[in-house]
Amino acid sequence: MAIRIGLYGCNMYRTRELLEGAQMLSADQFEVVACYDIDRAKADFAAERFGGQAYYAEEPFLKHDMDVVIISLPPYLHPEAFLHTAQAGKDVYLEKPVCVDLAGRELVLKAARDYPVKCYVGLSYRFIHPFLKVAEIVRRPDAGKLLGVHAHWLAPGPLLGPAPDPAKLGWRQRLEQSGGQLVFHCCHLLDWFRWIGGEMSSVTATSYTPPEAALPHEEVELNAGFTYEQGGLANFTLSQHSHQAYLYGSVETENYGMLWGWRPYSFVKVYRSRPRAADETFEWAGTDGVEDNTGAGRNALQMKDFIDAYLEGRPMPCNLQDGIASFDMACAIRESYREGRRVSVPPLVDLPA
Ligand SMILES: NC(=O)c1ccc[n+]([C@@H]2O[C@H](COP(=O)([O-])OP(=O)(O)OC[C@H]3O[C@@H](n4cnc5c(N)ncnc54)[C@H](O)[C@@H]3O)[C@@H](O)[C@H]2O)c1
C-alpha cells in the first residue's frame, strides 16, 4: 500500500526536503495526491513536481480523498490547520513547532481530543547522526544511569540596531508567528533531551538580550538547567552572538563519557577506560546519502520512521505529546528567567494514542 499524501503548504524548503527524504528510502510507499497553498504558483509548482491536484483553498483540498496531510506552514498557523485537517478526518504529519503560544496549545490539544486522528510531529534531531548515535550509546545495557547532558548552541550574531518595520519581517523574526528561536528552532534539542533521558521535572534559567538587539523578544544569551525526573541534569546554552553556527556538548552516564559536535565537524567520541583517548570515535563528513552531515539523510530517516509506523499501524513514534512537551519546556525556561526562580516543567499531556 502507498500512503496518499496531501500537502498543506507547498513551500520548496521544508516540504521539498521531506518529500525528497521520503523518495530516498520509501519511494514506493507514498504518493502525493493533492497540493494546497494560498500562493497559487507554489501549489501549481508542487503539483507539477510531486504530482497530485493543485488547490488554492482549504475546503476543497480537505475534501480530497487522501490518508495523510503534511502541514508545513509558518508555525502560528499550525493549530488551526491541524484542527481543520483532523475535523476532516485526515491523519497528519505536523511540522514543528506545533504551536507558538498558549492559545495555540489549547487549540491543538482540544482538536486532538475531539478528533483523534494519527499525528506525527516533525521534531528532527532524533535523526541527525551525532544525536542519534548518543541516544544509541546511552541505551546500551552497560551505559548505566544518565547523569548529565550538556548542549551548547552557538548561532551567528543577532540583528542589531533600530527595530525594523514589522511588516518587513518574515515569520521567523516575529515572536507571535514563530515563538522565537527558542520555540521554533531549539524545540528539536529540547525534544532530544527528553528522548535520551525521559521527562523533566524542573528548570532554572537565565537570559540576557543586549539593549541594542533589534528583536527585543529574542533570548540572545540563554542558560537553562533542567532536572530529569529520574535525577540526571541537562544543561542548555544558547549563544546567539557567537559569529558561528555550531552545536557541541557532552553526555555522562555512570560508565561512559561522551563528547559530541554537529556541523561542520560532526562526531561522537566515547570514553570508558582511557580518559585521554576515546575508546570509540564516530565521524560524519559526507554531503549526501543517508550517512550525510547536512540534512538529506536525516529527512530520509525521519520520513521512513513515519511511513513505516503508519503502514504497520504502530503508534506514531514522535507525536503531539512530544510536540507539546518541547513547547512546554521552552515556556518553563521563559517563566524561570523572568521570575528568577526554579519552575516546574508540566507533566506530559494525556492524549488518545
Ligand atoms: N523539522 C525541520 O527540521 C524543519 C526545517 C525547516 C522548517 N521546518 C518547519 O516547516 C515549516 C515551514 O517552514 P518553511 O521555512 O518551509 O516556511 P515557508 O515560509 O518557506 O513556507 C510556508 C508556506 O506556507 C504557505 N502558506 C502560508 N500561509 C498559508 C495558509 N494560510 N494556507 C496555505 N498555505 C499557506 C506559504 O505560501 C509558503 O509556501 C515551519 O513550521 C518550520 O518550523 C522544520
PDBQT file of the ligand as one rigid body, heavy atoms in Angstrom, charges set to zero:
ROOT
HETATM    1  N1  LIG A 401      11.901  19.800  11.031  1.00  0.00    +0.000 N 
HETATM    2  C1  LIG A 401      12.804  20.619  10.498  1.00  0.00    +0.000 C 
HETATM    3  O1  LIG A 401      13.998  20.352  10.541  1.00  0.00    +0.000 OA
HETATM    4  C2  LIG A 401      12.339  21.881   9.822  1.00  0.00    +0.000 A 
HETATM    5  C3  LIG A 401      13.210  22.596   8.988  1.00  0.00    +0.000 A 
HETATM    6  C4  LIG A 401      12.719  23.746   8.369  1.00  0.00    +0.000 A 
HETATM    7  C5  LIG A 401      11.418  24.180   8.608  1.00  0.00    +0.000 A 
HETATM    8  N2  LIG A 401      10.611  23.462   9.431  1.00  0.00    +0.000 N 
HETATM    9  C6  LIG A 401       9.227  23.909   9.706  1.00  0.00    +0.000 C 
HETATM   10  O2  LIG A 401       8.489  23.826   8.493  1.00  0.00    +0.000 OA
HETATM   11  C7  LIG A 401       7.511  24.861   8.459  1.00  0.00    +0.000 C 
HETATM   12  C8  LIG A 401       7.617  25.607   7.153  1.00  0.00    +0.000 C 
HETATM   13  O3  LIG A 401       8.881  26.223   7.076  1.00  0.00    +0.000 OA
HETATM   14  P1  LIG A 401       9.398  26.891   5.720  1.00  0.00    +0.000 P 
HETATM   15  O4  LIG A 401      10.702  27.512   6.014  1.00  0.00    +0.000 OA
HETATM   16  O5  LIG A 401       9.335  25.925   4.624  1.00  0.00    +0.000 OA
HETATM   17  O6  LIG A 401       8.297  28.052   5.568  1.00  0.00    +0.000 OA
HETATM   18  P2  LIG A 401       7.984  28.985   4.335  1.00  0.00    +0.000 P 
HETATM   19  O7  LIG A 401       7.591  30.309   4.906  1.00  0.00    +0.000 OA
HETATM   20  O8  LIG A 401       9.083  28.923   3.347  1.00  0.00    +0.000 OA
HETATM   21  O9  LIG A 401       6.719  28.294   3.659  1.00  0.00    +0.000 OA
HETATM   22  C9  LIG A 401       5.427  28.365   4.182  1.00  0.00    +0.000 C 
HETATM   23  C10 LIG A 401       4.434  28.029   3.053  1.00  0.00    +0.000 C 
HETATM   24  O10 LIG A 401       3.128  28.114   3.587  1.00  0.00    +0.000 OA
HETATM   25  C11 LIG A 401       2.306  28.834   2.674  1.00  0.00    +0.000 C 
HETATM   26  N3  LIG A 401       1.213  29.434   3.419  1.00  0.00    +0.000 N 
HETATM   27  C12 LIG A 401       1.261  30.497   4.261  1.00  0.00    +0.000 A 
HETATM   28  N4  LIG A 401       0.047  30.713   4.793  1.00  0.00    +0.000 NA
HETATM   29  C13 LIG A 401      -0.772  29.758   4.296  1.00  0.00    +0.000 A 
HETATM   30  C14 LIG A 401      -2.150  29.437   4.504  1.00  0.00    +0.000 A 
HETATM   31  N5  LIG A 401      -2.926  30.161   5.324  1.00  0.00    +0.000 N 
HETATM   32  N6  LIG A 401      -2.683  28.394   3.837  1.00  0.00    +0.000 NA
HETATM   33  C15 LIG A 401      -1.919  27.670   2.986  1.00  0.00    +0.000 A 
HETATM   34  N7  LIG A 401      -0.605  27.909   2.750  1.00  0.00    +0.000 NA
HETATM   35  C16 LIG A 401      -0.039  28.944   3.415  1.00  0.00    +0.000 A 
HETATM   36  C17 LIG A 401       3.250  29.843   2.058  1.00  0.00    +0.000 C 
HETATM   37  O11 LIG A 401       2.744  30.355   0.827  1.00  0.00    +0.000 OA
HETATM   38  C18 LIG A 401       4.507  29.001   1.886  1.00  0.00    +0.000 C 
HETATM   39  O12 LIG A 401       4.507  28.279   0.682  1.00  0.00    +0.000 OA
HETATM   40  C19 LIG A 401       7.757  25.732   9.684  1.00  0.00    +0.000 C 
HETATM   41  O13 LIG A 401       6.817  25.422  10.657  1.00  0.00    +0.000 OA
HETATM   42  C20 LIG A 401       9.140  25.346  10.148  1.00  0.00    +0.000 C 
HETATM   43  O14 LIG A 401       9.287  25.451  11.563  1.00  0.00    +0.000 OA
HETATM   44  C21 LIG A 401      11.039  22.311  10.016  1.00  0.00    +0.000 A 
ENDROOT
TORSDOF 0
